């Protein structure tokens, strides 16, 4: 048992490297010139919920995106992430 293992929640598993790569790729897609790509990335990030908390700063920028559908998807993704974080407390 390591020094910080006592602070881990029982049953908690660290994210697999593939999952982090997926999130990184989606966050990069949030800056794509094509609004359809940004929209899809927002929806997929929102489905990741609390696991995608690190995407919040970029999602906040997209809430004022020129494409209204992207704005809505970014807001919905932020809401899903924040709700998931709140329920974990």
C-alpha positions as CSV (number, residue, x, y, z in Angstrom):
1,X,0.0,0.0,0.0
2,X,1.4,3.3,-1.1
3,X,1.3,6.6,0.9
4,X,-1.8,7.9,-0.9
5,X,-3.6,4.6,-1.3
6,X,-5.5,5.3,1.9
7,X,-7.2,8.2,0.3
8,X,-8.6,6.3,-2.7
9,X,-12.2,5.4,-2.7
10,X,-12.9,1.7,-2.4
11,X,-13.5,0.1,-5.8
12,X,-12.1,3.1,-7.7
13,X,-10.0,2.2,-10.7
14,X,-7.7,4.5,-12.4
15,X,-8.6,5.5,-16.0
16,X,-7.0,3.4,-18.6
17,X,-4.5,5.1,-21.0
18,X,-6.8,4.5,-24.0
19,X,-9.6,6.5,-22.3
20,X,-7.3,9.5,-21.7
21,X,-6.2,9.4,-25.3
22,X,-9.8,9.4,-26.4
23,X,-10.6,12.4,-24.3
24,X,-7.5,14.2,-25.5
25,X,-8.6,13.6,-29.1
26,X,-12.1,14.9,-28.4
27,X,-10.8,18.0,-26.7
28,X,-8.6,18.7,-29.8
29,X,-11.8,18.2,-31.9
30,X,-13.5,21.0,-30.0
31,X,-11.2,23.4,-31.8
32,X,-11.9,22.1,-35.3
33,X,-13.0,24.5,-37.9
34,X,-16.0,22.3,-38.8
35,X,-19.0,23.0,-36.5
36,X,-20.2,19.4,-37.0
37,X,-17.0,18.1,-35.6
38,X,-17.2,20.4,-32.6
39,X,-20.8,19.4,-32.1
40,X,-20.0,15.7,-32.2
41,X,-17.1,16.2,-29.8
42,X,-19.3,18.0,-27.3
43,X,-21.9,15.3,-27.4
44,X,-19.3,12.5,-26.9
45,X,-17.5,14.5,-24.1
46,X,-20.9,15.0,-22.3
47,X,-21.5,11.3,-22.4
48,X,-18.2,10.8,-20.5
49,X,-19.6,12.8,-17.6
50,X,-17.2,13.3,-14.6
51,X,-14.4,11.5,-16.5
52,X,-14.3,14.5,-18.9
53,X,-13.9,17.2,-16.2
54,X,-10.6,18.3,-17.7
55,X,-12.5,19.4,-20.8
56,X,-14.5,22.1,-19.0
57,X,-12.3,25.1,-19.9
58,X,-12.6,24.4,-23.6
59,X,-16.4,23.7,-23.3
60,X,-16.8,27.0,-21.5
61,X,-15.3,28.8,-24.6
62,X,-17.7,27.0,-26.9
63,X,-20.7,28.2,-25.0
64,X,-20.3,31.4,-27.2
65,X,-19.5,29.5,-30.4
66,X,-20.7,31.1,-33.6
67,X,-22.8,28.0,-34.3
68,X,-25.8,27.8,-32.1
69,X,-26.0,24.0,-32.1
70,X,-22.4,23.9,-30.8
71,X,-23.3,26.4,-28.1
72,X,-26.2,24.2,-26.9
73,X,-24.1,21.0,-27.1
74,X,-21.3,22.6,-25.1
75,X,-23.7,23.8,-22.4
76,X,-25.3,20.4,-22.2
77,X,-21.9,18.7,-21.9
78,X,-20.9,21.1,-19.1
79,X,-24.1,20.4,-17.3
80,X,-23.6,16.6,-17.6
81,X,-20.1,16.9,-16.3
82,X,-21.1,19.1,-13.4
83,X,-24.1,16.9,-12.4
84,X,-21.8,13.8,-12.4
85,X,-19.2,15.6,-10.3
86,X,-21.9,16.8,-7.8
87,X,-23.4,13.3,-7.4
88,X,-20.0,11.8,-6.6
89,X,-19.7,14.1,-3.5
